[in-house]
Amino acid sequence: MSEVLFEDFQKLDLRVGTIIEVNDFPKAHKPAYQLTIDFGPLGIKKSSAQVTELYTKDDLLQRQIVANVNFDDKQIANFKSQCLVIGGVDNTSVILLEPHQKIPNGSTVQ
């Protein structure tokens, strides 16, 4: 693993948001959901997330998550992903990172 400068890490804009809509994403290459996430003052953003192994759509709805909101948009099949939801990977399953308690949408992660 190569090292990065702290200044490079500071370029990431990690924020807390609440998932307000979850849809199946049958056109994705790997099983995924289409998420609509409320980031408070930053607005609403969409993301594709490969979290179908551990989470149902009902599990995700109204869940607070952590995402990077300043990547370029990424076209995935017929869907434009506007942020990257952050999770830990256990073998092939993604476990979402989330605040321990509810905080305002758009809060920074440091």
PAZAPA-4460 file (N, C-alpha, C; in steps of 0.05 Angstrom, whole numbers, plus 32768, in hexadecimal, padded with zeros to 4 digits):
% residues 110
    n_x    n_y    n_z   ca_x   ca_y   ca_z    c_x    c_y    c_z   seq   type   mol
   8011   7FE9   8000   8000   8000   8000   8012   8019   8000     1      M     A
   800C   802B   7FEE   801C   8044   7FED   8011   8059   7FFF     2      S     A
   8022   806A   8008   801A   8080   801A   8010   8098   8009     3      E     A
   7FFD   80A7   8015   7FF4   80C0   8009   7FF9   80D7   801C     4      V     A
   7FFC   80EE   8012   8000   8105   8023   7FE6   810D   8031     5      L     A
   7FE8   8117   8049   7FD0   8120   8058   7FC0   8134   8048     6      F     A
   7FCE   8145   8039   7FC1   8159   8029   7FAF   814C   8013     7      E     A
   7FB8   8135   8009   7FA7   8127   7FF6   7F8D   811D   8003     8      D     A
   7F8F   8112   801B   7F77   8109   8029   7F64   8120   802E     9      F     A
   7F6F   8138   8034   7F5E   814F   803A   7F4E   8158   8022    10      Q     A
   7F56   8150   800A   7F47   8157   7FF2   7F2C   8149   7FF0    11      K     A
   7F2A   8132   7FFE   7F10   8124   7FFE   7EFC   8133   800E    12      L     A
   7EE3   8134   8005   7ECE   8141   8013   7EBA   812B   801D    13      D     A
   7EC0   8120   8035   7EAF   810B   8040   7E99   8117   8050    14      L     A
   7E80   810F   804A   7E69   811B   8058   7E56   8105   8060    15      R     A
   7E45   810C   8073   7E2F   80FA   807D   7E16   8102   806E    16      V     A
   7E08   80ED   8065   7DEE   80F2   8057   7DDA   80DC   805F    17      G     A
   7DC1   80E1   805A   7DAC   80CD   8060   7DA1   80C3   8045    18      T     A
   7D9F   80A8   8043   7D94   809C   802B   7D76   80A0   802C    19      I     A
   7D6B   80AD   8017   7D4F   80B3   8016   7D3F   80A3   8001    20      I     A
   7D4E   8095   7FF0   7D42   8084   7FDB   7D55   806E   7FD3    21      E     A
   7D4A   8056   7FD0   7D5B   803F   7FC8   7D4C   8030   7FB1    22      V     A
   7D5A   802B   7F9B   7D4E   801D   7F85   7D61   8007   7F7C    23      N     A
   7D55   7FF2   7F71   7D65   7FDD   7F65   7D74   7FE8   7F4D    24      D     A
   7D8B   7FDC   7F46   7D9B   7FE5   7F2F   7DA2   7FCD   7F1E    25      F     A
   7D8E   7FC3   7F0E   7D92   7FAB   7EFF   7DA7   7FAE   7EE9    26      P     A
   7DAD   7FC6   7EDF   7DC0   7FC9   7ECA   7DDD   7FCB   7ED4    27      K     A
   7DE1   7FCB   7EEE   7DFC   7FCB   7EF9   7E0B   7FB1   7EF3    28      A     A
   7E25   7FB2   7EEE   7E34   7F9B   7EE8   7E35   7F87   7F00    29      H     A
   7E38   7F92   7F18   7E36   7F82   7F31   7E1D   7F8B   7F40    30      K     A
   7E11   7F7A   7F50   7DF9   7F81   7F5F   7DFD   7F9B   7F6F    31      P     A
   7DEA   7FAD   7F6B   7DEC   7FC8   7F78   7DD1   7FD4   7F7B    32      A     A
   7DD0   7FE9   7F8C   7DB8   7FFA   7F8E   7DBF   8015   7F84    33      Y     A
   7DAA   8024   7F7C   7DAC   8040   7F76   7DA2   804E   7F8F    34      Q     A
   7DB3   805F   7F9B   7DAC   806E   7FB3   7DA8   808B   7FAD    35      L     A
   7D95   8097   7FBA   7D91   80B4   7FBA   7D96   80BD   7FD6    36      T     A
   7DA9   80D0   7FDA   7DB4   80D7   7FF4   7DB1   80F5   7FF9    37      I     A
   7DA6   80FC   8010   7DA2   8118   8018   7DBB   8121   8028    38      D     A
   7DCA   8134   801D   7DE1   813F   802B   7DDB   815B   8036    39      F     A
   7DC3   8160   803E   7DBC   817A   804A   7DC2   8191   8038    40      G     A
   7DD3   81A4   8042   7DD9   81BC   8032   7DE7   81B7   8017    41      P     A
   7DF3   819F   8014   7E00   8198   7FFB   7DEC   818D   7FE6    42      L     A
   7DD3   8188   7FEF   7DBF   817E   7FDD   7DBC   8160   7FDC    43      G     A
   7DAE   8157   7FC8   7DA9   813A   7FC3   7DBD   8130   7FAE    44      I     A
   7DC9   8119   7FB4   7DDB   810C   7FA1   7DD3   80EF   7F9E    45      K     A
   7DDB   80E3   7F87   7DD5   80C7   7F81   7DEF   80B7   7F81    46      K     A
   7DED   809E   7F88   7E04   808C   7F88   7DFC   8070   7F82    47      S     A
   7E0E   8061   7F76   7E0A   8045   7F72   7E1A   8037   7F88    48      S     A
   7E0F   8023   7F95   7E1D   8016   7FAB   7E19   7FF8   7FAA    49      A     A
   7E2F   7FE9   7FAA   7E2F   7FCC   7FA9   7E2D   7FC1   7FC5    50      Q     A
   7E16   7FC5   7FD1   7E11   7FBC   7FED   7DFA   7FA9   7FF0    51      V     A
   7DF3   7F9B   7FDA   7DDB   7F8A   7FDA   7DDF   7F70   7FEB    52      T     A
   7DF8   7F68   7FF0   7DFC   7F50   8000   7DF3   7F52   801D    53      E     A
   7DF7   7F6A   8029   7DF1   7F6D   8045   7DD9   7F7F   804B    54      L     A
   7DD0   7F8E   8037   7DBB   7FA2   803D   7DA4   7F9E   802A    55      Y     A
   7D8B   7F9F   8035   7D73   7FA1   8024   7D6D   7FBE   801F    56      T     A
   7D5B   7FC3   800D   7D53   7FDF   8008   7D47   7FEC   8021    57      K     A
   7D38   7FDC   8030   7D2C   7FE7   8049   7D42   7FED   805E    58      D     A
   7D57   7FDC   805F   7D6D   7FE1   8071   7D7A   7FFC   806C    59      D     A
   7D7C   8004   8052   7D8B   801C   804A   7D7B   8035   804D    60      L     A
   7D61   8033   8049   7D50   804B   804A   7D51   8059   8065    61      L     A
   7D58   8073   8064   7D5B   8085   807C   7D74   807F   808C    62      Q     A
   7D86   806F   8082   7DA0   806A   808F   7DB3   8080   8088    63      R     A
   7DC2   808A   809D   7DD7   809D   8098   7DF0   808E   8090    64      Q     A
   7DFE   809A   807C   7E16   808D   8071   7E2C   80A3   806E    65      I     A
   7E44   809A   8068   7E5A   80AC   8061   7E61   80A9   8044    66      V     A
   7E65   80C0   8036   7E6C   80BF   801A   7E7F   80D5   8013    67      A     A
   7E8F   80D0   7FFE   7E9F   80E5   7FF2   7E8E   80F3   7FDE    68      N     A
   7E8B   810E   7FE1   7E79   811D   7FCF   7E88   812E   7FBB    69      V     A
   7EA2   812C   7FB9   7EB0   813E   7FA6   7EBF   812E   7F90    70      N     A
   7EB8   8116   7F8A   7EC2   8108   7F73   7EB3   8111   7F5A    71      F     A
   7EBF   810E   7F43   7EB0   8112   7F2A   7E99   80FE   7F28    72      D     A
   7E84   8106   7F1B   7E6E   80F3   7F16   7E79   80DB   7F06    73      D     A
   7E6D   80C4   7F0C   7E75   80AB   7EFD   7E5D   809F   7EF1    74      K     A
   7E5E   809A   7ED7   7E49   808D   7EC8   7E4B   806F   7ECD    75      Q     A
   7E36   8063   7ED7   7E34   8046   7EDC   7E1B   803C   7ECE    76      I     A
   7E1F   802E   7EB7   7E09   8026   7EA6   7DF9   803F   7E9F    77      A     A
   7DDF   803F   7EA6   7DCE   8056   7E9F   7DCA   8069   7EB7    78      N     A
   7DDC   8069   7ECA   7DD9   8078   7EE3   7DF2   8088   7EE8    79      F     A
   7DEF   80A1   7EF1   7E05   80B2   7EF8   7E09   80B3   7F16    80      K     A
   7E1F   80A8   7F20   7E25   80A8   7F3C   7E34   80C2   7F43    81      S     A
   7E29   80D1   7F57   7E33   80EB   7F5D   7E44   80EC   7F77    82      Q     A
   7E46   80D6   7F85   7E56   80D5   7F9D   7E5D   80B8   7FA2    83      C     A
   7E71   80B3   7FB4   7E7A   8098   7FBA   7E74   8092   7FD7    84      L     A
   7E62   807F   7FDB   7E5B   8076   7FF6   7E72   8065   8000    85      V     A
   7E7A   806A   801A   7E92   805E   8025   7E8A   8046   8036    86      I     A
   7E99   8030   8033   7E94   8018   8043   7EAD   8008   8046    87      G     A
   7EAD   7FF6   805A   7EC3   7FE3   805D   7EBC   7FCA   804E    88      G     A
   7ED0   7FBC   8044   7ECC   7FA4   8034   7ED5   7F8C   8045    89      V     A
   7EC2   7F79   8049   7EC8   7F60   8057   7EC4   7F4A   8043    90      D     A
   7EDA   7F40   8038   7EDA   7F2D   8021   7ECD   7F3C   800A    91      N     A
   7EB4   7F36   8003   7EA8   7F44   7FEC   7E90   7F55   7FF6    92      T     A
   7E8A   7F54   800F   7E73   7F64   8019   7E7D   7F80   8022    93      S     A
   7E6D   7F94   801B   7E72   7FAF   8023   7E62   7FB6   803C    94      V     A
   7E6F   7FC0   8051   7E62   7FC8   806A   7E64   7FE6   806B    95      I     A
   7E4D   7FF3   806A   7E4C   8010   8068   7E57   801E   8082    96      L     A
   7E66   8033   807E   7E6E   8044   8094   7E58   8057   809A    97      L     A
   7E51   805A   80B3   7E3B   806C   80BB   7E41   8078   80D7    98      E     A
   7E35   808F   80DC   7E39   809B   80F7   7E2C   8089   810C    99      P     A
   7E38   808A   8124   7E2D   807B   813A   7E13   8087   8144   100      H     A
   7E10   80A1   8141   7DF6   80AE   8148   7DEF   80C2   8132   101      Q     A
   7DD6   80C9   8130   7DCC   80DA   811B   7DD9   80F6   811E   102      K     A
   7DE2   8101   8107   7DED   811C   8106   7DE1   812A   80ED   103      I     A
   7DE4   8144   80EB   7DD8   8152   80D4   7DE4   8148   80B9   104      P     A
   7DD2   8145   80A6   7DDB   813F   808B   7DEE   8154   8081   105      N     A
   7E03   814C   8073   7E17   815F   8069   7E2E   8163   807C   106      G     A
   7E2D   8158   8094   7E43   815B   80A8   7E5C   814F   809C   107      S     A
   7E73   815C   80A1   7E8C   8152   8097   7E97   813B   80A8   108      T     A
   7EA7   812B   809B   7EB5   8114   80A8   7ED2   811B   80A8   109      V     A
   7EDE   811B   80C0   7EFA   8123   80C3   7F0A   810D   80D1   110      Q     A
***
